[in-house]
């Protein structure tokens, strides 16, 4: 496990790494800004074909060229390996498209030195809605949601490429992604490994659409992200402990002891705390959806245990999920699921209810219940989740309005 260096006493030796693939029009400007700010710079050319590396003549930066285009993740790992050999303890990744201001890299390093080392620091982009593509805003919110589900971290910008990484720990993570999905996987696995993740606000520049160069492939890269999130969620649900790179500190142990003490001595207070966990309108809607979906499945006698386990592993409000599952209590929802499953298998509803069909053929009915629950559960959960979201949003909006009116009085 890595040695944890206490805050205030350590500043990592840091290298700016700029991965580039066919961003020749902006590369030199980005490198010049970084050098002017006093940073040592390594450019990792990920198999570019536009001659961008040739524009760096006369600049005091290092150039590492990969033989072929292998993806941004591969370029960052190659840069980290080079940095480790050169004696650097941290790298700051800066995109080559000009969206980031390299002069703000000092903000990331300052944030890192304010905490125990090692740590990851994300440059959270100040994305003004009027100047940022709608797809970027949606993509960030979508990614933030899944990362929180997978590792419990409430991060503001999980898609930002402006980051500070601890080199040694980054190279020890079991990372499989090599393209844009790398930047999501590294956060989830770092959190599992015990590496703290912090954020600091940074500016971002989005050029007009005609001038914007992006190599994100809507079909291929979104498919990769879907596969990645599926893998990470499955891993998050497994009961096996994650491999930790940072040891559990005394503070962590003390925190766990305090939590156990709270359960034993103050059960009402503990239950109230559980009720308040993950309680934004959207988070509650997700908890309701999960509870209804799992509640509709034929998990006879173990529904509550399964729901509590899944909600805990995916950092979802447990009481909301368990409460929502009660809408699936027998007999209505199980019978509906069986009928849907029976109809899918036989093209008609099951009207002949007798000892033969409900007891002798119970294995057939359970199978149909399962098939039907996969159709009814998600749809019913979406309905109740939507109602929950709208209701909670309206009630909280009303409460805020009343509080503001009382304050003005």
C-alpha positions as CSV (number, residue, x, y, z in Angstrom):
1,X,0.0,0.0,0.0
2,X,1.1,3.6,-0.7
3,X,2.5,5.8,2.0
4,X,0.1,8.6,3.0
5,X,1.9,11.9,3.4
6,X,0.1,14.3,5.6
7,X,-1.3,17.5,4.2
8,X,0.8,20.7,4.4
9,X,4.1,18.8,4.2
10,X,4.3,17.6,0.7
11,X,4.1,19.0,-2.8
12,X,4.5,16.3,-5.5
13,X,6.9,16.9,-8.4
14,X,4.5,17.5,-11.2
15,X,4.6,17.2,-15.0
16,X,2.0,18.6,-17.5
17,X,1.0,15.9,-19.9
18,X,-0.8,16.9,-23.1
19,X,-2.2,13.9,-25.1
20,X,-2.8,14.9,-28.7
21,X,-4.5,13.3,-31.7
22,X,-4.9,15.5,-34.8
23,X,-5.1,18.8,-32.9
24,X,-2.3,20.5,-34.8
25,X,-4.2,23.8,-35.1
26,X,-4.3,24.3,-31.3
27,X,-1.4,22.2,-30.0
28,X,1.4,24.8,-30.1
29,X,-0.7,27.5,-28.4
30,X,-1.6,25.1,-25.5
31,X,2.1,24.1,-25.1
32,X,3.3,27.7,-25.2
33,X,0.8,28.7,-22.5
34,X,1.9,25.8,-20.3
35,X,5.6,26.7,-20.7
36,X,5.0,30.3,-20.0
37,X,3.3,29.3,-16.8
38,X,6.5,27.5,-15.8
39,X,5.4,23.9,-16.2
40,X,7.6,21.1,-17.5
41,X,5.6,19.7,-20.5
42,X,5.4,16.3,-22.1
43,X,3.3,16.0,-25.3
44,X,2.1,12.5,-26.1
45,X,1.3,12.2,-29.8
46,X,-1.2,9.4,-30.1
47,X,-0.5,8.5,-33.7
48,X,-1.5,11.9,-35.2
49,X,-1.6,12.2,-39.0
50,X,-1.9,16.0,-39.3
51,X,1.7,16.9,-38.6
52,X,0.8,18.7,-35.4
53,X,4.0,17.6,-33.6
54,X,6.0,19.4,-36.3
55,X,4.6,22.7,-35.0
56,X,6.4,22.3,-31.7
57,X,9.8,23.3,-33.2
58,X,11.8,25.5,-30.9
59,X,9.7,24.8,-27.8
60,X,11.3,23.4,-24.6
61,X,8.9,20.5,-24.3
62,X,9.3,16.7,-24.5
63,X,7.6,14.7,-27.2
64,X,6.6,11.1,-26.9
65,X,5.2,9.6,-30.1
66,X,3.1,6.5,-30.2
67,X,3.3,4.3,-33.3
68,X,-0.5,4.3,-33.9
69,X,-3.6,5.8,-32.5
70,X,-4.4,3.8,-29.4
71,X,-6.8,6.1,-27.5
72,X,-6.6,8.9,-25.0
73,X,-6.4,6.5,-22.1
74,X,-3.4,4.8,-23.6
75,X,-1.7,8.1,-24.2
76,X,-2.2,9.1,-20.6
77,X,-0.8,5.8,-19.3
78,X,2.2,6.2,-21.6
79,X,2.7,9.7,-20.3
80,X,2.4,8.5,-16.7
81,X,5.0,5.7,-17.3
82,X,7.4,8.3,-18.8
83,X,6.8,10.6,-15.8
84,X,7.5,7.8,-13.4
85,X,10.8,7.0,-15.1
86,X,11.8,10.7,-15.0
87,X,11.1,11.0,-11.3
88,X,7.8,12.8,-11.3
89,X,5.2,12.0,-8.6
90,X,2.2,13.6,-10.3
91,X,0.9,14.4,-13.8
92,X,-1.6,17.0,-14.8
93,X,-3.5,16.1,-18.0
94,X,-4.5,19.0,-20.3
95,X,-6.5,18.5,-23.5
96,X,-4.8,19.7,-26.6
97,X,-7.9,21.3,-28.1
98,X,-7.6,24.6,-26.3
99,X,-10.6,24.1,-24.0
100,X,-8.4,24.2,-20.9
101,X,-6.2,27.1,-19.7
102,X,-2.8,25.5,-18.7
103,X,-2.1,28.4,-16.5
104,X,-4.9,27.1,-14.2
105,X,-3.0,23.9,-13.5
106,X,-1.6,25.6,-10.4
107,X,-5.2,25.4,-9.0
108,X,-5.2,21.6,-9.2
109,X,-1.8,21.3,-7.6
110,X,-2.7,23.7,-4.8
111,X,-5.8,21.7,-4.1
112,X,-3.7,18.5,-4.0
113,X,-1.3,20.0,-1.4
114,X,-4.2,21.0,0.8
115,X,-5.0,17.3,1.4
116,X,-3.1,14.1,2.3
117,X,-1.1,12.7,-0.6
118,X,-1.7,10.8,-2.9
119,X,-5.0,12.2,-4.3
120,X,-6.7,12.9,-7.6
121,X,-7.9,16.4,-8.4
122,X,-10.4,17.1,-11.1
123,X,-10.7,20.5,-12.8
124,X,-14.5,20.9,-12.7
125,X,-15.4,23.0,-15.7
126,X,-17.6,26.1,-15.2
127,X,-20.0,25.2,-18.0
128,X,-22.2,28.2,-19.0
129,X,-25.3,26.7,-20.5
130,X,-25.5,29.3,-23.3
131,X,-22.0,28.5,-24.7
132,X,-21.8,24.8,-24.0
133,X,-23.2,22.1,-26.3
134,X,-26.3,20.5,-24.9
135,X,-24.8,17.1,-25.5
136,X,-21.8,18.0,-23.2
137,X,-24.1,19.1,-20.4
138,X,-26.2,15.9,-20.7
139,X,-23.1,13.8,-21.0
140,X,-21.6,15.2,-17.8
141,X,-24.8,14.8,-15.8
142,X,-25.2,11.2,-17.1
143,X,-21.6,10.3,-16.3
144,X,-21.8,11.9,-12.8
145,X,-24.8,9.8,-12.0
146,X,-23.3,6.5,-12.9
147,X,-20.0,7.2,-11.2
148,X,-21.8,8.0,-8.0
149,X,-23.8,4.8,-8.3
150,X,-20.6,2.8,-8.9
151,X,-18.3,4.2,-6.2
152,X,-20.4,6.6,-4.0
153,X,-18.4,9.7,-5.0
154,X,-20.5,12.9,-5.6
155,X,-18.2,14.4,-8.2
156,X,-19.1,17.6,-10.1
157,X,-17.4,16.8,-13.5
158,X,-16.5,13.2,-14.1
159,X,-15.9,13.9,-17.8
160,X,-13.3,16.7,-17.4
161,X,-10.0,15.9,-19.0
162,X,-8.2,18.5,-16.8
163,X,-6.9,16.4,-13.9
164,X,-4.0,15.8,-11.5
165,X,-3.1,12.1,-11.1
166,X,-0.6,10.5,-8.6
167,X,1.7,8.7,-11.0
168,X,2.6,5.6,-8.9
169,X,-1.0,4.8,-7.9
170,X,-2.4,5.5,-11.4
171,X,-0.1,2.9,-12.9
172,X,-1.1,0.3,-10.2
173,X,-4.8,0.5,-11.0
174,X,-6.3,-2.4,-12.9
175,X,-7.5,-0.3,-15.8
176,X,-8.8,-1.9,-18.9
177,X,-10.2,1.1,-20.8
178,X,-7.9,2.8,-23.3
179,X,-10.0,5.4,-25.0
180,X,-12.5,8.1,-23.7
181,X,-14.0,5.6,-21.3
182,X,-10.6,5.6,-19.5
183,X,-11.4,8.8,-17.7
184,X,-14.5,7.3,-16.1
185,X,-13.0,4.0,-15.2
186,X,-10.0,5.6,-13.5
187,X,-12.2,7.5,-11.1
188,X,-14.3,4.5,-10.1
189,X,-11.3,2.2,-9.6
190,X,-9.3,5.0,-7.8
191,X,-12.2,5.5,-5.3
192,X,-12.4,1.7,-4.7
193,X,-8.7,1.7,-4.1
194,X,-9.0,4.3,-1.4
195,X,-7.5,7.2,-3.3
196,X,-9.3,10.5,-2.4
197,X,-10.8,12.5,-5.2
198,X,-11.2,16.2,-5.0
199,X,-12.5,18.9,-7.4
200,X,-11.6,22.5,-8.1
201,X,-13.4,24.9,-10.3
202,X,-11.7,25.8,-13.6
203,X,-12.7,27.8,-16.7
204,X,-13.4,26.2,-20.0
205,X,-13.5,27.5,-23.6
206,X,-15.8,26.0,-26.2
207,X,-15.1,27.5,-29.7
208,X,-18.0,27.9,-32.2
209,X,-19.3,24.7,-33.7
210,X,-17.5,25.2,-37.0
211,X,-14.1,25.6,-35.3
212,X,-14.6,22.7,-32.8
213,X,-12.6,19.5,-33.3
214,X,-13.8,16.4,-31.4
215,X,-12.8,12.8,-32.0
216,X,-15.6,11.5,-29.8
217,X,-17.5,9.0,-31.9
218,X,-21.2,9.1,-30.8
219,X,-21.9,5.4,-31.6
220,X,-18.6,3.7,-30.8
221,X,-17.6,5.7,-27.8
222,X,-21.1,5.7,-26.2
223,X,-21.2,1.9,-26.7
224,X,-17.8,1.6,-25.0
225,X,-19.1,3.8,-22.1
226,X,-22.3,1.6,-21.8
227,X,-20.2,-1.6,-21.6
228,X,-17.9,0.1,-19.1
229,X,-20.7,1.2,-16.8
230,X,-22.3,-2.2,-17.0
231,X,-19.0,-3.8,-15.9
232,X,-18.5,-1.3,-13.1
233,X,-22.0,-1.7,-11.7
234,X,-21.7,-5.5,-11.8
235,X,-18.4,-5.2,-9.9
236,X,-19.9,-2.8,-7.4
237,X,-22.6,-5.3,-6.7
238,X,-20.2,-8.1,-5.9
239,X,-19.5,-8.7,-2.2
240,X,-15.8,-9.1,-2.7
241,X,-13.6,-6.3,-1.3
242,X,-11.8,-4.0,-3.7
243,X,-8.0,-4.0,-3.8
244,X,-6.9,-0.9,-1.8
245,X,-3.8,1.1,-2.6
246,X,-4.2,3.5,0.2
247,X,-4.5,2.0,3.7
248,X,-7.5,2.7,5.9
249,X,-6.4,5.5,8.3
250,X,-7.2,5.8,12.0
251,X,-9.7,8.4,11.0
252,X,-11.6,5.9,8.9
253,X,-11.6,3.3,11.7
254,X,-12.7,5.9,14.2
255,X,-15.5,6.9,11.8
256,X,-16.7,3.3,11.5
257,X,-16.6,2.9,15.3
258,X,-18.7,6.0,15.7
259,X,-21.2,4.7,13.2
260,X,-21.6,1.4,15.0
261,X,-22.0,3.3,18.3
262,X,-24.7,5.5,16.8
263,X,-26.7,2.4,15.7
264,X,-26.5,0.9,19.2
265,X,-27.0,4.0,21.4
266,X,-29.1,6.2,19.1
267,X,-31.1,4.0,16.7
268,X,-33.8,6.7,16.0
269,X,-31.1,9.2,15.1
270,X,-29.4,6.6,12.9
271,X,-32.7,5.8,11.1
272,X,-33.3,9.6,10.5
273,X,-29.8,9.8,9.0
274,X,-30.5,6.9,6.7
275,X,-33.7,8.6,5.6
276,X,-31.7,11.7,4.6
277,X,-29.0,9.8,2.6
278,X,-29.1,10.4,-1.2
279,X,-32.3,12.5,-1.1
280,X,-32.2,14.7,-4.1
281,X,-35.4,14.4,-6.1
282,X,-33.6,12.4,-8.8
283,X,-31.8,10.1,-6.3
284,X,-35.1,9.4,-4.6
285,X,-36.7,8.6,-8.0
286,X,-33.9,6.2,-8.7
287,X,-34.4,4.5,-5.4
288,X,-38.1,4.1,-6.0
289,X,-37.4,2.7,-9.5
290,X,-35.0,0.2,-8.0
291,X,-37.4,-0.8,-5.2
292,X,-40.2,-1.4,-7.7
293,X,-38.1,-3.3,-10.1
294,X,-36.6,-5.6,-7.5
295,X,-39.9,-5.9,-5.7
296,X,-41.6,-7.2,-8.9
297,X,-39.0,-10.0,-9.3
298,X,-39.9,-13.5,-7.9
299,X,-37.4,-13.1,-5.0
300,X,-39.7,-14.9,-2.6
301,X,-38.9,-14.3,1.1
302,X,-35.7,-12.4,0.3
303,X,-37.0,-9.2,-1.4
304,X,-36.1,-6.8,1.5
305,X,-32.6,-8.3,2.0
306,X,-31.8,-8.1,-1.7
307,X,-33.1,-4.5,-2.0
308,X,-31.1,-3.4,1.1
309,X,-28.0,-5.0,-0.3
310,X,-28.3,-3.6,-3.8
311,X,-29.2,-0.1,-2.5
312,X,-26.2,-0.2,-0.1
313,X,-23.8,-1.3,-2.8
314,X,-25.1,1.3,-5.3
315,X,-25.3,4.1,-2.8
316,X,-29.1,4.5,-3.1
317,X,-31.6,5.6,-0.4
318,X,-32.4,2.3,1.3
319,X,-35.7,3.2,3.0
320,X,-37.1,4.8,-0.2
321,X,-36.2,1.6,-2.1
322,X,-37.7,-0.8,0.4
323,X,-40.8,1.4,0.8
324,X,-41.4,1.5,-3.0
325,X,-41.1,-2.3,-3.1
326,X,-44.3,-2.5,-1.1
327,X,-46.3,-1.5,-4.1
328,X,-45.3,-4.9,-5.5
329,X,-46.7,-7.0,-2.6
330,X,-48.9,-10.0,-3.6
331,X,-51.3,-10.7,-5.1
332,X,-51.7,-7.9,-7.7
333,X,-48.3,-7.4,-9.1
334,X,-47.1,-11.0,-9.0
335,X,-50.3,-12.1,-10.8
336,X,-49.9,-9.4,-13.4
337,X,-46.3,-10.5,-14.0
338,X,-47.4,-14.1,-14.4
339,X,-50.1,-13.2,-16.8
340,X,-47.7,-11.0,-18.9
341,X,-45.2,-13.9,-18.9
342,X,-47.8,-16.4,-19.8
343,X,-49.1,-14.3,-22.6
344,X,-45.5,-13.8,-24.0
345,X,-45.1,-17.6,-24.0
346,X,-48.5,-18.8,-25.1
347,X,-50.1,-15.8,-26.8
348,X,-53.1,-15.8,-24.4
349,X,-53.9,-15.1,-20.7
350,X,-54.1,-17.9,-18.1
351,X,-57.7,-18.2,-17.1
352,X,-57.7,-21.8,-15.8
353,X,-56.7,-21.3,-12.2
354,X,-56.6,-24.7,-10.4
355,X,-54.4,-27.1,-8.5
356,X,-52.7,-28.3,-11.6
357,X,-51.8,-24.9,-13.0
358,X,-50.8,-23.2,-9.8
359,X,-49.2,-26.0,-7.7
360,X,-48.1,-28.8,-10.0
361,X,-46.9,-26.4,-12.6
362,X,-45.5,-23.9,-10.1
363,X,-42.1,-23.9,-11.8
364,X,-43.8,-22.8,-15.0
365,X,-45.6,-19.9,-13.2
366,X,-42.3,-18.8,-11.5
367,X,-40.6,-18.7,-14.9
368,X,-43.5,-16.6,-16.3
369,X,-43.5,-14.4,-13.2
370,X,-39.8,-13.7,-13.9
371,X,-40.3,-12.9,-17.6
372,X,-43.3,-10.7,-16.8
373,X,-41.4,-8.8,-14.0
374,X,-38.7,-7.9,-16.5
375,X,-41.4,-6.0,-18.5
376,X,-43.7,-4.7,-15.8
377,X,-41.1,-3.9,-13.2
378,X,-39.1,-1.3,-15.1
379,X,-42.3,0.3,-16.6
380,X,-44.1,0.5,-13.2
381,X,-40.9,1.7,-11.5
382,X,-40.5,4.4,-14.2
383,X,-44.1,5.6,-13.5
384,X,-43.7,5.7,-9.7
385,X,-40.2,7.1,-10.0
386,X,-41.5,9.9,-12.2
387,X,-44.3,10.7,-9.8
388,X,-41.8,10.7,-6.9
389,X,-39.4,13.1,-8.8
390,X,-42.2,15.6,-9.7
391,X,-43.7,15.5,-6.2
392,X,-40.5,15.9,-4.3
393,X,-39.3,18.6,-6.6
394,X,-42.6,20.6,-6.2
395,X,-42.6,20.2,-2.4
396,X,-39.0,21.3,-2.0
397,X,-39.5,24.2,-4.4
398,X,-42.6,25.2,-2.4
399,X,-40.6,24.9,0.9
400,X,-37.8,27.1,-0.5
401,X,-40.2,29.7,-1.7
402,X,-42.0,29.9,1.7
403,X,-38.6,30.1,3.5
404,X,-37.5,32.9,1.2
405,X,-40.8,34.8,1.7
406,X,-40.5,34.5,5.5
407,X,-36.9,35.7,5.3
408,X,-38.0,38.8,3.2
409,X,-40.7,39.6,5.8
